[in-house]
Amino acid sequence: MARIAFIGLGAMGYPMAGHLAKQGHAVTVYNRTASTAQRWLDEYSGTMAHTPAQAALNAEFVLCCVGNDDDLRAVTLGADGAFASMPQGSIFIDHTTASAQIAQELAGEAASRGLAFLDAPVSGGQAGAQNGVLTIMVGGDASVYERAAPILQCYARMQRLMGEAGSGQLTKMVNQICIGGLLQGLAEALHFAQNAGLDAEAAMEVISKGAAQSWQLENRYQTMLAGEFDFGFAVEWMRKDFAIVLAEARRNGASLPVTALVDQFYAEVERMGGARWDTSSLIARLNKKH
């Protein structure tokens, strides 16, 4: 049993911390909205802290899943940040989808304090977190990863060390590039099938057994046809991730014309009132134009 602090009980962090508690670990939680932390305590076994520093006190592992780079700095640095109280040799594992630069910055800061840091963004959405079947992309030192792997296994289907600090975040960017392009292609395919007078559902069933098969196709085409977008990963979150992707592409010289275009399409969905719709809502803008 490990002593674990979990910072950030959002749609992903809440069930992830729950899996750790169910596996018998001693979990202390911190959340900016204390009522959410109290609700977590009512459902799972653990304790609640009032600051990240208090949560991290005596923890062997401090896990974090917050919103962005600024949120990460807020919960790690300063007198109330986790780094201020983490014991020497303990490990900070960041599940936030953030920039590679913040991962490298915090890894350096952690090392200067005798701490270890892993950037470990996840893929699989809220359902993956609830079911404990996330994919975790990790950046950091191999020996640190080996120590952390059994903790990550509590809610992972797949986990892999991708390289030095920042490599987990870069791999998550690759993931988001793929998802955006796939969903736009699926939206166009469904839109085309409907306009052509086909049974769009039958068409999807057929092509899902061929080279067009993908997780997005098999799990989203029916809800896209029904115009149901009230689950999954929100458009505004994807736009946050795309901003990170496109900024990194400007740094490394990668050409991402499809990603940039899909980001514009998501901006249009936001203007339609769909900021909290899930990412499969790309089809809504096509059907609106019809």
Phi, psi and omega in degrees: 000131181254154173269116189233137168252139176235121183251117178104102183249056176277202183302328180266312185296324182303304179289329179297314176298325178297319178298321179297317179296318181294335177277001174096005178284153177274105189250128171249129185248148171227135174218142182304321175266107188297331181296329177292319177297320178295320177298320177298317179297326179292336183262328184234171178267129180170194178227162181243139176249161182257350174217158174302323180297319179294321179297321186280346183302121179072008180282141173279326179227132174243117181253149187216138174214093182240200192272313189201187182302315182296320177297321179298313178300321183296324184266352180253321189257164179087175185298328181263003181280158184300323183299336184291335186236355181296137178294152176305135178086353179284165189241129173261124181244116184257115179265001178296143168275110186218190181278157174294330182294319179292325177298315180294320179299312183287329175298318178295317179296318179299314181300322181294342180256005182080023179249166176245153184221135173233131168268127190217061178298158186237158173226146181137351174070183182299321179297320178296322178293316181295323182269357178069035184232042180284156168259130185239125181253119193244138172240138179148192182283139184298320181292326177291317179300318180300322178291324184276339187306317180297331177290314179298328183297343181297336180221022182247141166267326181217133174217146182204139173280124186260348182147202183290176182309133183099340183291328175296315179296319179297322178292323176296326176297319176301318179300314183291324175301314180297314183297315181301313180295319179297316182292323176294318177298318179294318178299316180294321180297315179295317179299316179296315181300318180294316180294331181278357179082014178279161166282100188297324180293317177296321179298318179294321179298321180290309187286343178292346178264004180242206187290345179276358183302138173202164177299319181299316180299308187291332186255350186236344188295323182292318179289328176295317178296328181275354182069032180257117185228032187256032178209173175083203188271123189289149179304316182295330177288321178295322178294324174299315180294319179296325177299320177294315180300310185291326176294319178294322179297323177296326179287318187263358176084008179290143177261118184233063183295322181292316179300316179297321180291316180296325176299320177296321178296320177295326175299322178293320176299320177300318180293338176280357182097015187257028182302327181260002171293157178282169190294343177287356182289003173306330180293335183297322181289330178288316180292331177295324182283343185288000000 
